[in-house]
Amino acid sequence: MANASEARRTALVRAVEGARDAIVNIRGQKLVPTRTADRGESQRRVNGMGTGVILDRRGYIVTNFHVIDGVSTINVTLADGTHSVATPISHDPKTDLAIIKINPGSRSLPTIQLGTSRDLMPGETVIAVGNAYGYEHTVTRGIISALHRTVQVSDVQYYHDLIQTDASINPGNSGGPLLNIDGELVGINVAVRVGAQGIGFALPVDKVLMISANLCSLRRLENRTHGINFKPVEDRDKGLLVSSVEAGSPADRAGLESGDRIESIGAADLEWPVELEIALLGRQGGRNIPLSVHRDGEAIELDLVLSATSPRIAKAKEPDRAWSQLGLRLQPLSANQLRDTSNSKYRGGLAVMAVRPGSPAESQGIRRGDVLVGMHVWETVSLDNVSYVLKQDRITNKGPLKFYILRGNQTLFGHLQVAGSPRPAVSR
């Protein structure tokens, strides 16, 4: 493109060039149930495809939940052709958003330029980029046709407050960016009206970033907190406006106050809460994290010191696989304890004490008070039973894992998509 004349490098071309490297293509296989006259109920593998957007240089990517739901291996291709396998981090089926992560190795990945959906105008130019029908980085142009649309795509999936556009959005575009003419992310493409031409929809970026902040929060992923609550910032100035600080929290001990504007963490400027949440993930407890803060017209420097992970996690002899991969906090029950609460004849089970929001377990309807009594072909009477099953790649790599729970006097079953352990990440 170096020899292209400036007359040809229009605003639209510059917008695509600026965003392209932060857009990834996602492929994978999933098992779907099927029924035939001769074989009865079985499962078949289907190929899935979608798109994602890099939010953070360490490899955090936002996409649609339906792009990765049920996928055994999430294959990601960067704009330069680099292939990687992603790990699911967190998701929310209700809003159809998910966060996945690739290991960038020693490189710093390009990130998308974030815009806002607060000032979008019907009639303004927008650009959709995605893995349309498997054709990577397909670019289409259109306008914003309308705002604040509500769309039902199935009996259980509703979208609210969507952006409507006539930019072509095809299968494979899901999870990809809707850009404005400045190349800023203003939406995540989610759906198209089947049978209609020029009617597609995107989640507004402000909503995407708010949900992503929750999906990536320290409290959700690492069971610890920074103690900062934020106000929405109406202007586009740098910084996060603090609405309140939780008493006794790391933020309180650092000296943060309501009304402060946090402008950067380390060398990274901040504009959205999700940027702070991701920047704090994986930070070692007890270390100083420098914050640049604007207070009453003055610039001050503060040091935020996070606590270590929760005592429950810190004392574990090995990773809590049930929590990290399924989203279940479990406690063993003996056969006698089970008989006290049900007519069960099981030798024991694992009581569900907590279900992590957005986890595979939550998406399957498992709830506090259920008792996990089996996985795959094994009973689950101890935490070691669960760890054993989840360590078996030959089982978890085959697709969703069958589970059995006791709810009252009724035994129910379903299939869990296991969040995989990180695999060797980057290859060419």
N, C-alpha and C positions, 0 to 999 in steps of 0.2 A: 504493500500500500504506500510505500515511501515515495513513488513516482506519481501518485495521483495528484491532480491539480487541486488547489484550494477551493476552486469553484465547485468541484465535485464533492469535496468533503463538507457536506451540509451539516446542519445542526443534528439531524437524525443520525447521520453516519458517525459523528463525534460521540453522540450519546451511546450508540452501540459499542464503539471502540472502547469507551471508558468503562463499560460494565461487563464486557464479554468475559474477561479473565476470572470474574467472580461468580460465574454461572457454571454449574456442573450438571452433567447428565447422569441419571440414575437408572440402573437396570437390575432386574432380579427375577427369580422364579418363585412362584407360590403354588401351594397345593389347594385346589378347589374341589369341593364335593361334587360328585356326578353320579347319576343313576342310569344303569342300562338294563334292558329286559333280561339279558342272559346272566349278567354278573351281579345285579343288584347295586347296592350303594358302594361306591369306591371313590378314590381321589385321583385327579390328574394334575400334572404340572402345566402351568401357563406362564408365559413370559410377561413380565410387567415392565413398564418404563415410566419415567417421569423426569423432573427437573428439580434443582435445588439452588439455593443462593448462599454463598459464604458470608457469614456474619462476623467472623473473627479469624484473625491470621493463624490461630492455633488449630483451625480445622472444624469449627462449629458451623453447621449448615442447617438452614431452615427449609422445610419442604412440607408437603401435605402428608397427613397421616395415612390416607388411603394409598399413597404411593409405596409405602414400606410395610403396610399391614399384611402380615402373613408371609412376608418375604424371608426366606431362610438365609440368604447372603445378599447384602446390599452392596452392589458394585457401583462405584462412582468413577466417572471419567472427567478430568479437568480439561480446561480449554486447550492446554498444550499437549493433550493426549496421555497424560499420566493417569494410570489406573490405580485405584485404591479400594479397599474394602472398608465400609463404614460400620461403626457401632451405633446402635440406637441408644440415645441418651434419655429422652423424655418425650411424651406425646400427650395429646388431648383429643380423643376421638370426637368430642362434641363440637369443637371448633375446627377439626380436621387439620391440625398443625402438629408437626413433629420436629424434634431436634436430633440430628445425627452428627457423628464426628468421625473425621478421618485423621490419621496420624501424618502430619506434614513432614516428619523427619526434621532435618536441620533448616528447612526453608520456611520463610514467612509468607503465608498465602495472601493473595490479593483479596480485598473485601469489597462488598458492594457499597456504593455511596447511598446513604439513607436520605430519603426525602420525607415529606409529610403528606398525609391525605386530608389535612384540615382545610386546605385552600384549593382543592381540586375543582375544576370548572367543567360543566358539560360543554362539549365542543372542542376541548383542548386535545392536542395530539398526544397519543400514548403509543408505546412500543411493547409488544410481547416477544419474549425470547424463550425458546424451549426445545425440548427433544421431541418435536412433533412427528408422530408416527415413526419414531426412531431416527429421524433426520436431525442430527445434533446441531444445536445453536441456530435453529430456524428463526428468522426475524420476520415479524409481521407488524404492520402499522395500522392505526385506526384513530378513533377519537373516543372520548368518554361520552357514552350515549346517555347515561343517567347515573344517579347516585342513590344510595340507601335502599337498594333492592333486597327483597326477601325471596329466597329460592328454595324449593323443595326438590331434592334429587332422588329421594327414596323414601320408604316408609319411616325410616329412622333418622335420616340426615337432612337437617334444615340448615341453611345459611342465612344470616341476618346482616343487614347493612352492607351489602355488596356494591362494588363498582361494576356497572354494566359498560361493556365496550364492544365496538364492532371490529376490533383487531382480531384476526383469526386465531382462535384457541382450539387446538386439536388434541386428541389423545396423545399423551406424552408431554404436553405443556404443563400439566398439573405440577404445582410446586415452584414453577418458574416465575421470573419477575415481570411485572408490568412497570415500565419506566416512563418518566416524563421526558420532555424534549431536552432537559438538562442531563439526562442519564441517571437520574436519581430513582431509587426504588419507591414506588407509590402504592404497589399492591402485589399480592401473590395470587397467581392465576389458579382457579379452583374448578371451574365448571363451564360447560357449554350447553346451551339449550338444544337438545337433540331434535333434529328435523327442521331447525331454523337456521338461516344464514345470517351471519353478522351479529349474533347475540352470544356473548361470552361474559364471564364474571370473574372478579378478583376480590380477595379480601383486602380491605384498606390497610396500608402499612402501619398506621398508628395502632390499630387493633392487633396486628401481627406482632409488633414489637412489645406491646403490653403483655400479651399472652406468652411470648418467648421469654420475657423477663421472669415470669413465674415458672416456666418450664425449666429454666436454667438457674433458678435461685439456689443459693447456698442451703437454705432451709430444706428445700425439696430434695436436692441431690447429695448433700453432705451432712444433713442433720445438724447444722449449726447456723448461726445468724450473724449479720453485721449490725442489725438494729436500726436501719435507716428506712424511713418512709418518705415517699416523694410526692410532690405536687406536679400536675401537668404543667409544662412550660409553654405558654402561648406563643412566645417569640422564638426565633431560631438562633438566639445567642447561645454560645457555648455554655454548657453546664447543666447540672441536675439540681433542681430546687428542693431543699429538704423541708418537708411538711412537719415532721416530728421525729424524735429520737427515743427509742425504747430505753427506759431506765435500767442502768446496770449493764447495758450492752457494750460491745466493743466500740461502737460509734459514740456512745455516751462517755466512755472512758477516754476516748481520743479528744473530746472537747467539742464535737459537732453540736450545732444548735439549730433549732427551727428557724428557717429563713436563710440559712447558709446556701450558697450555690457552689456545688462541687464541680470544679472545672476540669480536673484531670486526676488520674490515678497513675502514679509513676510518670512515664513519658506519654501516656495515652490520653488524648482529649476525650471528654465525655459529653454526650448529648442525649442519650437514651438510657433508662435504667438497665436494659438488657446488657449494655456495654459494661456497666459496673459489675453486674452479676457474673458475667463470663470472665471478666478480668480477675475476680476473686476466687474462682474455682481452682482447686488444687493447691492453693496457697498454704504453706506450712504454718501451723499455729505458733504463736510467740514471736514471729518476725514482724518488723516494722514495714508497713505499706504506706508510702508517702501519698498524701492527698493535698492538692492545691485547691484552696477554698477562697471564695469571695464573700466578705462579710462587711456590711455597712460601708461599702465603698473602698474597703481595704483588702489586699491580698494577704492571706496567711497560709502557713504550711502546718499540716497536722499529720500525725502518724497513727494509722489504724492498725491495731494488733488483734488478729482473730484468735479465737480459742482453738484448741485442738479438736479433733473429731469427738463425737460423743463417747462417753466411757464405754457404752455397750459395744461400739464398733472398735474402739481402741484396744479393748481387752480380748477381742475375738482371736482365736488361734488361727483362723483362716478367714478369708472373705465370706461375708454372709451372702451366699449365693441366692438364697430364697428372696432376700430383699433386693439385691442388685439386679438380678436377672428376671425375677417374677413380680417383684413389688409386694412381697408378703413377709410380715413379721409373724413368726410361728412359735408356738409353745407346745411341748409334748403333753399328751394326755394318755393315761393308762386305760386299759380295758375297763377297769372298775369305774374310773371317772366318766368314761363314755356311757356306761350303763346307767349312771346316775342322772344323765340328761336325755337319754334316748333309749330305744329298744335295740340298740346296735349290738351285733355279735362280732364286731371288728376287734382285733387284738390290741388296738390302740390307734392313735391318730395325732395330728398336729393342729391345735386350735389356732385359728386366724385371729391374731391380736390387733393387727393393723394392715391396711391396704394403702399402698402409696398412690396418690392421685396421678392419673395418666399412665399407670403401669399396665403391663400385659394382664395382670390379675384383675385390675379394675375394669379393663375393657371387656373381660369375660363375665363380669357380674359377680365375682367372688366378693364377699363382704365379711366384715368383722362378725365373729360368732360362728362362722362356718368351720368345719373340721376337715382338713385335707387327709384323706385316707388312702390315696393311691396315685401313682404317676407311672405312665407307660404300663409295664406289666408287673410293677412292684408295689407292695404296700408301703406306706409311709408312717412308721411309728416313732421315728426319731429324725432329728435334723440331719444326721449322717446319711439317712436314706435319700433325702432330697439332694444333698451335695453330691452323692454318688451318681444319681441320675443326670444332674446338670453338668457333671464332668465328662459324660459320655458323648463325645462329638459324633459318634456313629448314630446316636439317637437324636440329639438336638439338631444336627445338620439336615435331617430328613424332613424337617418342616414342623408345624405345630405339634406340641406335645400333649397327649391325652392325659387328663387329670380326673380324679373322682373326689367329690366332697360330700360330707354328710351335713344336711341342713334339717334340723329337727329329726324326724324319723325317716327322712327321704334321702336316698343316695342319688346325686346328680353328677353328670359328667360334661366335659367340654374340652376344648383344645386351646392351649396356651402357646402364643408365639414367644419363644424364649429370647430375651435380649442377649446377644452373643458376647463372648469375651473378645477383646481386641485381637485381631489377627495381624500377621505381617502386613505392613500397611502400603508402602508405595513401591510400585514397580513400573517399568516402562515396556 
